[in-house]
């Protein structure tokens, strides 16, 4: 199986990517030569992780019949100071809200995502550590 996307140069440092028929704009800040027309590509790596693991956790908790009202996935990334400025680690914070949601089930869902299902996590974890935090909100 092979996945393909295309990114088209717009102007200056801005690109438009076509991903499954969806447009994603990427650029950089004005002080770095861009026009801030979209997010920086490196931050989209964190978006990919949040989306991948978030979808897994939501699906697993649904199968467990947990009554989740909201699920927020926040990703913090530690970036090196020198070039190439790369991620040295990421922390994924899951905020789960719902009446009577079982913490053990959320922990199991996060573990299954990070060790079995999330391809983004599987790729990233080869290059840097990924930690997790779960916050239950009633």
N, C-alpha and C positions, 0 to 999 in steps of 0.2 A: 504494500500500500504506500502511496506517495501523496503528500499534501503540497499544494502550490498556492502561493499568493503572488500578486504583482504590486509593486510600488512605483508610482509615476511621479517624476520630478515636476513640481508646479512652478516654483521660482525660488530664488535665494536658497534657503535650506529646507523649504517645505516640500513634503511628499504627500501624495494621496495613495492609500493602499486599498485594493479591492480584495475583500476577504469574504468569500461565499456570497458575493453580490452586495455586501455592505461596505460602505465607504468609511475609512478611518484616516483622519488627517494627522500628520505628524510635523512638528516644527521644533524650533528652539526659541529661547528668549531673545528679545531684541538686543540685549547686551552681548549676545554670542553670535549675532549676525542673522537671526531669524526675525519673524514677525509675530511669533506666539500664536500661530493659527491652529495649533493642536498640541497634544501632549508630547513630551520628549519620548523617544523610542524606548529608552531604558526603563522608564516608569511603566510602560506597557507590559514589561516583563512581570511586574508586580500585579498588574491587572489580570494577566493570564493566570497567575497562581491563585489569586482570589476567586476568579470565576471558576476555575477547574475544581478546586477543593470545595468551594461553596456549593456548586451543583451536586457534587458527591454527597456532602453532608446533608443537604436538603433532601435528596432522594433517599438516603439511608434512614434518616429520621422519619420520613413519611412511611417507609416500609415498617418501621418500628412502631408506627401509630402514635408517635409523639405529636402533641398538638402545638406546633410551633406557630407563633403569631408573627415573629420577625426573626430574621437571621442576617447579621451584618458581619462581613469578613473584612478585616483591616490588615494590611501588610506593611510592616516596617522593614526597610532595607538598610543595611550598613554598607557604605560605599568606600572604597579605598581612596586615599588622598592623591596618589600618583596615577599617571596615565599608563595603561588604559584604566580609567576609573571604572572598576567593576564591583559587582556585589561580593561582599565578603561573608554575608549571612543575611537571613531574613527571619522575621518573626511573624507568625500568622495569629491574629487575635479573632476569635469567634465570639460574637455577642448573640446569645440565643434568648429570645423572649417567648414565654408561653406558660400557661398555668400548669403546674405539676410536671414540667419537663424533667426527666430523670438525667442527672449529671452523668451517671455511668453510661447511659445510652449515647449521650453526646460525645463522651470520651471515646467510646467504641467507634462511632461514626468518623471522628477525626482520625483515629488510628487507621481505620480501613482506607480512608481517603489517602492518607500520607504514605501508607505502605503497600497498597494494592491497586487503587483505582486511578489516582491523579497522575497522569503522564507528565504534566508540567513539574510537579513535585519530584517525580522520579528523575527527570532530567537535571533539574537544578541541584538536587541533593548530592549529585556526583561532584559538584564543584564548590559547594558551600553548605554549611549547616542551616537547617530550617527548624526553628522551634515553634511551639504552639502554646497558646493560652486560651482558656475557655472562661467566659463570663456569662453566668446565668442571670437573667433579669426577669423579675416577676411582673 
